[in-house]
Amino acid sequence: MSILAPFAVAFFAATAAAQSVTLADAVRAALRSDNDALLTQDEKVRIAGDREQEAGGQFDWGAHVEGGWQTLYVPKVANGVVPGKGVLTNTTQILGGIYYSASVGREFRNGISVAPGVTAYPSTGGASTAQTLGLTELRPSLGLRIPLLQGLGEEAADSAELSARATLAGTRFDRDFAAAHTVHDTVLTYWRCVATEGLAKISSQSLQDGKHYEESLRKMADRGLLEPMIVQRSAGANVSREIALRQAEDAFHSCQRDLAVAMTGAAADRAFEPGEDLPNVTGQSGLVGQLQEQAMDDIALNNRSDLKAARQYIAAALATRRGVEDSTSPILNLQIDPTRAIVSYTQSLENNTAEGKAAEALSDQRQAQIALHQLETQVQIDIGDAIRNLQSALSEWNAASGAERQMENVVSDAKKRAAFGITPGTAGNTMTIDRSDVLTSEDQLAQIRNQMINAKLLFASSVADLRLVSGTVHPEQETAASVADKFSTLTVK
């Protein structure tokens, strides 16, 4: 017995022990809460949200309180010069005063800020309000500041928050596409497991046919009807079949491992076996023929989450650029309090820092626009490839299906001839030679069925690819059954 023969038995025993799962089961498992790929995206969303909160913090209400001791230089008071009144002299005295001030204020998103408050001197060291020339009088303040150039308007004052908000929206879109991509990869793995299992079964059947033929030759050689070399040649051919079976089994077990990783996040001992067949290709010609690249491009441009994310990143870069460009303007502020109104002006004489930041922000925006253009181009390429692959798969399937029907007739005819010991075009030949015609026909039929499985796999994979690149599946907004159905059907709504 060949050392590889037991692997066929072990393969089917392992397959029988594996847990059967549907495509919907695989989709549901891929979207589990502890999926590392999705957890990574969650962290990116969380960080983007924290940055938005941080950027919006500049508009929070804030309180300011201060107090302490202060030296007061006040005129001396001369008493007795005017009866009942003190007279301020031209000499000063130094006194100590205690003061405090308190205010509550904020900056608004249009750039205007206000901080109403009060300043008081509860202790002035005995100095009167007249001596301090009103300094120690209880004074209210408004703290109203109105920017007239730099910092005026929401695009200028709130640019950091607007940029952070757009970045957060883009990160959420990226997460949605990552979820779709994760499910897409799981679906491809599922279909690959279905295909490799089918190929392994065909290889197993081919080996069984070869073993049966070898056994019949061996019996005839034992009776002296054949040369031993013929048996040896048949045994060598079966070794090749056994190697092919082993390779097919290894491919299936490797796929089972990949499916386990996709569904559980670990290459565990627990094995999963697909419980569904590859999508049917028969009758799909009409749907494939209706697919138009331009129409699918339009669907993708409207639905792809990563494209939406790229547009949000452009918006974020634009908001940053507008805010930075605003900083190149002079600072002209109007400050208003109950007792005064002041206009202040500040101008950088060279403006290198502001202009450098503005140029950098413009470059960031251009890079974001280039990234969007590259992504849109890649989408068009991917959609064209997916449609062409569907057409190729359909053509290969139709050709292989016709060849399978013809070869089944050939195998059936060869078996009938073998039963009567008749070889076409000759007479009186032994039945052994006729049986070789059956085996050759069965080998050819096995190759055709392998091609049919590969064509179905290409078709199923291309359907999943088209779903992903057209952006028509959003796994976390739909049920697992609905997602599985979309990834295995061609109709795009």
Backbone hydrogen bonds, N-H to C=O, Kabsch-Sander energy under -0.5 kcal/mol:
donor,donor_aa,acceptor,acceptor_aa,energy
5,A,2,S,-0.8
7,F,4,L,-1.4
8,A,5,A,-1.4
9,V,5,A,-0.7
10,A,6,P,-2.4
11,F,7,F,-2.6
12,F,8,A,-1.9
13,A,9,V,-1.9
14,A,10,A,-2.5
15,T,11,F,-2.3
16,A,12,F,-2.0
17,A,13,A,-1.4
18,A,14,A,-1.0
18,A,15,T,-0.5
19,Q,271,A,-2.5
21,V,273,E,-2.3
26,A,22,T,-1.9
27,V,23,L,-2.4
28,R,24,A,-2.6
29,A,25,D,-2.3
30,A,26,A,-2.1
31,L,27,V,-1.3
32,R,29,A,-1.6
35,N,32,R,-1.4
39,L,35,N,-2.7
40,T,36,D,-2.4
41,Q,37,A,-1.4
42,D,38,L,-2.5
43,E,39,L,-2.2
44,K,40,T,-1.8
45,V,41,Q,-2.3
46,R,42,D,-2.6
47,I,43,E,-2.7
48,A,44,K,-2.3
49,G,45,V,-2.4
50,D,46,R,-2.4
51,R,47,I,-2.3
52,E,48,A,-1.9
53,Q,49,G,-2.4
54,E,50,D,-2.5
55,A,51,R,-2.6
56,G,52,E,-2.3
57,G,53,Q,-0.8
57,G,54,E,-0.7
58,Q,55,A,-0.9
59,F,56,G,-1.7
60,D,57,G,-1.8
62,G,105,G,-3.0
64,H,103,S,-3.0
66,E,101,S,-2.5
68,G,99,Y,-2.3
70,Q,97,G,-3.0
72,L,95,L,-3.3
73,Y,71,T,-0.5
74,V,72,L,-0.8
74,V,93,Q,-2.3
76,K,91,T,-2.9
78,A,76,K,-0.5
78,A,87,V,-3.8
79,N,77,V,-0.6
80,G,82,V,-0.5
80,G,85,K,-0.7
82,V,85,K,-0.7
85,K,82,V,-2.4
87,V,78,A,-2.5
89,T,76,K,-2.8
93,Q,74,V,-3.0
95,L,72,L,-2.7
95,L,93,Q,-0.6
97,G,70,Q,-3.1
98,I,123,S,-2.9
99,Y,68,G,-2.6
100,Y,120,A,-2.5
101,S,66,E,-2.9
102,A,118,V,-2.4
103,S,64,H,-2.3
104,V,116,P,-2.3
105,G,62,G,-2.8
106,R,114,V,-2.1
108,F,112,I,-3.5
111,G,108,F,-2.1
113,S,145,R,-2.2
114,V,106,R,-2.2
115,A,142,L,-1.7
117,G,141,S,-2.3
118,V,102,A,-2.5
119,T,139,R,-2.2
120,A,100,Y,-2.9
121,Y,136,T,-0.7
123,S,98,I,-1.3
127,A,124,T,-1.2
132,T,128,S,-1.8
133,L,130,A,-1.2
134,G,129,T,-2.7
135,L,132,T,-1.9
137,E,134,G,-1.3
139,R,119,T,-2.7
141,S,117,G,-2.8
144,L,336,I,-1.9
145,R,113,S,-2.9
145,R,143,G,-0.5
146,I,334,L,-2.9
148,L,332,L,-3.6
149,L,332,L,-0.8
150,Q,330,P,-1.5
152,L,149,L,-1.3
153,G,110,N,-2.8
156,A,153,G,-0.5
157,A,153,G,-2.8
158,D,154,E,-2.4
159,S,156,A,-0.8
162,L,158,D,-2.6
163,S,159,S,-2.5
164,A,160,A,-2.3
165,R,161,E,-2.7
166,A,162,L,-2.1
167,T,163,S,-2.3
168,L,164,A,-2.2
169,A,165,R,-2.2
170,G,166,A,-2.5
171,T,167,T,-2.5
172,R,168,L,-2.1
173,F,169,A,-2.0
174,D,170,G,-2.5
175,R,171,T,-2.0
176,D,172,R,-2.0
177,F,173,F,-2.3
178,A,174,D,-2.5
179,A,175,R,-2.3
180,A,176,D,-2.0
181,H,177,F,-2.8
182,T,178,A,-2.5
183,V,179,A,-2.3
184,H,180,A,-2.6
185,D,181,H,-2.6
186,T,182,T,-1.9
187,V,183,V,-2.7
188,L,184,H,-2.4
189,T,185,D,-2.1
190,Y,186,T,-2.5
191,W,187,V,-2.7
192,R,188,L,-2.3
193,C,189,T,-2.2
194,V,190,Y,-2.1
195,A,191,W,-2.4
196,T,192,R,-2.9
197,E,193,C,-2.2
198,G,194,V,-1.9
199,L,195,A,-2.6
200,A,196,T,-2.2
201,K,197,E,-2.1
202,I,198,G,-2.1
203,S,199,L,-2.4
204,S,200,A,-2.4
205,Q,201,K,-2.3
206,S,202,I,-2.4
207,L,203,S,-2.2
208,Q,204,S,-2.3
209,D,205,Q,-2.4
210,G,206,S,-2.2
211,K,207,L,-2.8
212,H,208,Q,-2.4
213,Y,209,D,-2.2
214,E,210,G,-2.7
215,E,211,K,-2.6
216,S,212,H,-1.9
217,L,213,Y,-2.1
218,R,214,E,-2.5
219,K,215,E,-2.1
220,M,216,S,-1.8
221,A,217,L,-2.6
222,D,218,R,-2.4
223,R,219,K,-1.1
224,G,221,A,-1.5
225,L,220,M,-2.8
226,L,220,M,-0.5
230,I,227,E,-1.4
231,V,227,E,-0.9
232,Q,228,P,-2.3
233,R,229,M,-2.4
234,S,230,I,-1.9
235,A,231,V,-2.5
236,G,232,Q,-2.3
237,A,233,R,-1.8
238,N,234,S,-1.8
239,V,235,A,-1.6
240,S,236,G,-1.5
241,R,237,A,-1.7
242,E,238,N,-2.7
243,I,239,V,-2.4
244,A,240,S,-2.2
245,L,241,R,-2.3
246,R,242,E,-2.6
247,Q,243,I,-2.6
248,A,244,A,-2.2
249,E,245,L,-2.8
250,D,246,R,-2.7
251,A,247,Q,-2.2
252,F,248,A,-2.0
253,H,249,E,-2.9
254,S,250,D,-2.6
255,C,251,A,-1.9
256,Q,252,F,-2.5
257,R,253,H,-2.1
258,D,254,S,-2.2
259,L,255,C,-2.7
260,A,256,Q,-2.4
261,V,257,R,-2.4
262,A,258,D,-2.4
263,M,259,L,-2.1
264,T,260,A,-2.6
265,G,260,A,-0.6
265,G,261,V,-2.0
266,A,260,A,-0.6
268,A,266,A,-2.2
273,E,19,Q,-3.2
275,G,21,V,-3.1
284,Q,281,V,-1.8
288,V,284,Q,-2.5
289,G,285,S,-2.5
290,Q,286,G,-1.2
291,L,287,L,-0.6
291,L,288,V,-1.0
296,M,292,Q,-2.4
297,D,293,E,-2.6
298,D,294,Q,-2.2
299,I,295,A,-1.9
300,A,296,M,-2.4
301,L,297,D,-2.7
302,N,298,D,-1.4
303,N,299,I,-1.4
304,R,300,A,-3.1
308,K,304,R,-1.8
309,A,305,S,-2.4
310,A,306,D,-2.1
311,R,307,L,-2.0
312,Q,308,K,-1.9
313,Y,309,A,-2.1
314,I,310,A,-1.6
315,A,311,R,-2.1
316,A,312,Q,-2.4
317,A,313,Y,-2.3
318,L,314,I,-2.6
319,A,315,A,-2.3
320,T,316,A,-2.1
321,R,317,A,-2.4
322,R,318,L,-2.4
323,G,319,A,-1.9
324,V,320,T,-2.5
325,E,321,R,-3.0
326,D,322,R,-1.6
327,S,323,G,-0.9
327,S,324,V,-0.7
328,T,325,E,-1.3
329,S,326,D,-1.6
331,I,346,T,-3.0
332,L,330,P,-0.7
333,N,344,S,-2.2
334,L,146,I,-2.5
335,Q,333,N,-0.5
335,Q,342,I,-3.6
336,I,144,L,-2.8
337,D,340,R,-3.2
340,R,337,D,-0.9
342,I,335,Q,-3.2
344,S,333,N,-2.5
346,T,331,I,-2.7
355,E,351,N,-2.3
356,G,352,N,-2.5
357,K,353,T,-2.2
358,A,354,A,-2.1
359,A,355,E,-2.3
360,E,356,G,-2.0
361,A,357,K,-2.4
362,L,358,A,-2.1
363,S,359,A,-2.0
364,D,360,E,-2.2
365,Q,361,A,-2.0
366,R,362,L,-2.2
367,Q,363,S,-2.4
368,A,364,D,-2.0
369,Q,365,Q,-2.1
370,I,366,R,-2.5
371,A,367,Q,-2.5
372,L,368,A,-1.8
373,H,369,Q,-2.2
374,Q,370,I,-2.8
375,L,371,A,-2.2
376,E,372,L,-2.6
377,T,373,H,-2.3
378,Q,374,Q,-2.4
379,V,375,L,-2.3
380,Q,376,E,-1.9
381,I,377,T,-2.0
382,D,378,Q,-3.0
383,I,379,V,-2.6
384,G,380,Q,-2.2
385,D,381,I,-2.6
386,A,382,D,-2.6
387,I,383,I,-2.4
388,R,384,G,-2.3
389,N,385,D,-2.7
390,L,386,A,-2.0
391,Q,387,I,-2.2
392,S,388,R,-2.7
393,A,389,N,-2.9
394,L,390,L,-2.5
395,S,391,Q,-2.4
396,E,392,S,-2.9
397,W,393,A,-2.6
398,N,394,L,-2.5
399,A,395,S,-2.2
400,A,396,E,-2.7
401,S,397,W,-2.8
402,G,398,N,-2.0
403,A,399,A,-2.2
404,E,400,A,-2.5
405,R,401,S,-2.1
406,Q,402,G,-1.9
407,M,403,A,-2.7
408,E,404,E,-2.5
409,N,405,R,-1.5
410,V,406,Q,-1.9
411,V,407,M,-2.9
412,S,408,E,-2.5
413,D,409,N,-2.6
414,A,410,V,-2.7
415,K,411,V,-2.4
416,K,412,S,-1.9
417,R,413,D,-2.4
418,A,414,A,-2.6
419,A,415,K,-1.9
420,F,416,K,-1.1
420,F,417,R,-0.6
421,G,417,R,-0.7
421,G,418,A,-0.5
422,I,417,R,-2.6
426,T,423,T,-2.2
434,D,430,T,-1.0
435,R,431,M,-2.2
436,S,432,T,-1.4
437,D,433,I,-1.1
438,V,434,D,-1.4
439,L,435,R,-2.2
440,T,436,S,-2.6
441,S,437,D,-2.3
442,E,438,V,-2.6
443,D,439,L,-2.5
444,Q,440,T,-2.1
445,L,441,S,-2.4
446,A,442,E,-2.4
447,Q,443,D,-2.1
448,I,444,Q,-2.1
449,R,445,L,-2.3
450,N,446,A,-2.1
451,Q,447,Q,-2.1
452,M,448,I,-2.0
453,I,449,R,-2.3
454,N,450,N,-2.5
455,A,451,Q,-2.3
456,K,452,M,-2.5
457,L,453,I,-2.7
458,L,454,N,-2.5
459,F,455,A,-2.2
460,A,456,K,-3.0
461,S,457,L,-2.9
462,S,458,L,-2.2
463,V,459,F,-2.2
464,A,460,A,-2.1
465,D,461,S,-2.6
466,L,462,S,-2.6
467,R,463,V,-2.1
468,L,464,A,-2.2
469,V,465,D,-3.0
470,S,466,L,-1.7
471,G,467,R,-0.7
471,G,468,L,-1.0
472,T,467,R,-1.4
477,Q,474,H,-2.3
478,E,475,P,-1.1
483,V,479,T,-2.4
484,A,480,A,-2.6
485,D,481,A,-2.2
486,K,482,S,-2.3
487,F,483,V,-2.5
488,S,484,A,-0.7
488,S,485,D,-0.7
489,T,486,K,-0.9
493,K,491,T,-0.6
